[in-house]
Amino acid sequence: MTAWKKVTISDVADEVTVGHVGPMASEYVDKGIPFLRSLNIEPFNIKCDGVKFITPSFHKRLQKSSLRPGDVVIVRTGKPGTCAVIPDWLLEANCSDVVIVRCNERVRPRFLCYVVNSVAGHHISSHIVGAVQQHFNVGSARTLDFLLPSIEGQDAILAILGALDDKIDLNRRTNETLEAMARALFRDWFVDFGPTRAKMVGQTPYLAPEIWELFPDRLDDEGKPEGWHYRTLGTLCERMIGGLWGEEEKTPKSSSEFICLRGVDLQHLKETGMCPHAPKRWGNINAIQKRLIQPNEFLIASSGAGPCGRSLWLGKYTQNIAISTPVIFSNFVKKFTTSEESIACYIEFIISNMHRSGEIQSFINGTSVPNLDDDALLKTHTILDPGIEIIRKFFEFIVSVLDTKMSKESRSLAQLRDLLLPKLMSGEIRIRDAEKMVEDAL
């Protein structure tokens, strides 16, 4: 501990500034300079999904908020304090709604990122301002203090935490590959009608015989497999009870703790099998029981500029989030139920495909605050019903592909990382002991 010094971010930064502040909707273009917003910043990671672009000329006008590799970015609103380092591959970018820190030679950017994502939580929560839209300002960022070891000590700590994060990232990329395989199967069976088209030209079967024989031999006059039918979405599922936010603190009437899934949590849970940022709340046990998510149900984000229209079938994630705290959904998420788990899985793939293609936008109203017209979605949108046998075979395949231990392992590794973070950052645990714990986990 003698080599550790208490410093502030101002002590170890060449510059602390803030991202662009001002209206942006009219400045976005299809291609150009990446423009990061708070939803693109996750703990330790820059997320490209949903990234916007601006013109090079507008980028030059916003030099104060331009980004370069090695910059540490801290979210100001939404999830204040969420922190990541701009990676080497993002050579040129701009941003809004973040604090930008350019480190000097005293601190590694990634070390500062770990500090902000872990031990700085109390400082950030006590410096959040604003009643409706809470934010963390640049002045508070400059005064954030922490214990700083030597560069050699930082590198030793980063090697330990980096080993965990590298494995978590590998698992994430593996899960993305498996998800891509599942989406490819959905498209082949239910969009391109691959097995039926293959039968029509006498192609060698590429599925197991018991699955291959379920597909029709020809397309009908509508261009779909013979015997398959179009039905409105509402004939296969129904909207259930609304969401619940609960209370921020325990009260006599709200004595049960739960995790509340928001729209922004659905995609994170789908990608990683974890929901670390979903808020913990308190509520009445009876109200919570009504809103627990069952395997034959799926969720759709019903409000918000980023998440609106995103969907999640929780069935395959149940074991990955099997924690002591119940998981329910907020008022900005709608829950739908079906007669069995296989149908919930199938319909969620349909909704996800609609989101990726942009088709879901025809059921979203509002500009400043988009809202899903789920009533119109249920009553007017038609989906293809191939019959329960094929749906069940699709479900079996999806479960076999996605039923891996990757997400569960990542959750365990993330828990170990979060356990070690404050202890390593404060010098409470020795490097040698932490290395042994990580070695045993990997």
URPE-V854485 format. One record per pair of residues at least 24 apart in sequence whose ideal C-beta (glycine too) atoms are under 6 Angstrom apart, sorted by the first residue. I is the first residue (numbers start at 0). J is the second residue. D is the distance in whole Angstrom. If there is no record, write none. Layout:
BEGIN
I,J,D
I,J,D
END
This chain:
BEGIN
0,426,5
2,149,5
3,146,5
3,148,5
3,426,6
4,147,5
5,144,6
5,146,6
6,147,5
7,142,6
7,144,5
8,140,6
8,141,6
8,143,5
9,141,4
11,103,6
11,105,5
11,106,4
12,100,5
12,102,6
13,101,5
13,103,5
14,101,4
15,100,5
15,140,6
15,141,5
16,63,6
16,99,5
17,98,6
17,137,5
18,64,5
18,94,4
18,95,4
18,96,6
18,97,4
19,61,5
19,64,4
19,95,4
26,53,5
26,57,6
27,51,5
28,52,5
28,54,6
32,58,4
32,91,6
32,93,6
33,92,4
34,93,5
35,92,6
35,94,4
36,95,6
36,96,6
37,74,5
37,76,6
37,77,4
37,96,4
38,305,5
40,72,6
40,74,5
40,81,5
40,83,5
42,81,6
42,116,5
43,83,6
44,83,6
45,83,5
49,305,6
58,93,5
61,93,5
64,93,5
64,94,5
65,93,5
66,92,4
66,94,6
69,108,5
70,99,6
70,101,6
71,100,4
71,108,5
71,111,5
71,112,6
72,97,4
72,99,6
73,98,4
73,115,6
75,134,5
75,135,5
76,132,6
76,134,4
78,276,6
79,123,6
79,127,5
79,135,4
80,123,4
80,135,6
82,112,5
82,115,4
82,116,5
84,108,5
84,109,5
84,112,5
98,137,5
98,140,5
107,153,5
109,157,6
110,153,4
110,157,6
114,145,5
114,424,6
117,420,4
117,421,5
118,421,5
118,424,5
119,143,5
146,425,6
155,430,5
156,423,5
159,433,5
159,434,6
159,437,5
160,416,6
162,437,5
163,412,5
163,416,5
166,412,6
167,409,5
167,412,5
170,405,4
170,409,4
171,271,6
173,405,5
174,405,5
177,400,5
177,401,6
180,400,6
181,397,5
181,400,5
185,348,5
189,383,6
192,224,6
195,224,5
210,392,5
213,388,6
213,389,5
227,383,6
227,385,5
228,384,5
229,381,4
230,384,5
231,381,6
232,377,5
232,380,5
232,382,5
233,377,4
233,378,6
235,342,6
236,335,5
236,337,5
236,346,6
237,336,6
238,335,6
238,373,6
239,334,5
239,336,5
240,289,6
242,328,5
242,329,5
242,330,4
242,332,5
243,286,6
243,290,5
244,329,6
244,330,6
245,280,3
245,281,5
245,282,4
246,281,5
249,281,5
253,281,4
253,282,5
253,283,6
255,282,6
255,284,4
255,287,5
256,281,6
256,324,6
257,287,5
257,324,6
257,325,4
257,327,5
258,324,5
258,326,5
259,329,5
260,328,5
261,329,5
261,331,6
262,300,3
262,303,5
262,306,3
262,331,5
262,332,6
263,306,5
265,300,6
265,309,5
265,311,4
266,309,5
269,311,5
272,316,6
272,319,4
272,406,2
273,410,5
287,325,6
287,327,6
290,327,4
291,325,6
294,340,4
295,337,5
295,339,6
295,340,5
295,343,5
296,334,6
296,336,5
296,343,6
297,335,6
297,343,5
297,347,4
298,328,6
298,332,5
298,334,6
299,333,5
300,332,6
301,331,6
301,333,5
301,371,4
302,331,4
302,370,5
304,369,6
307,363,6
307,369,4
307,371,6
308,354,5
308,359,4
308,363,6
309,354,6
310,347,5
310,350,4
310,351,5
312,343,5
312,344,5
312,347,4
314,340,5
315,401,5
319,406,4
319,407,5
333,373,5
341,390,5
341,391,5
341,394,4
344,394,5
344,397,6
345,390,5
349,382,5
415,440,5
END
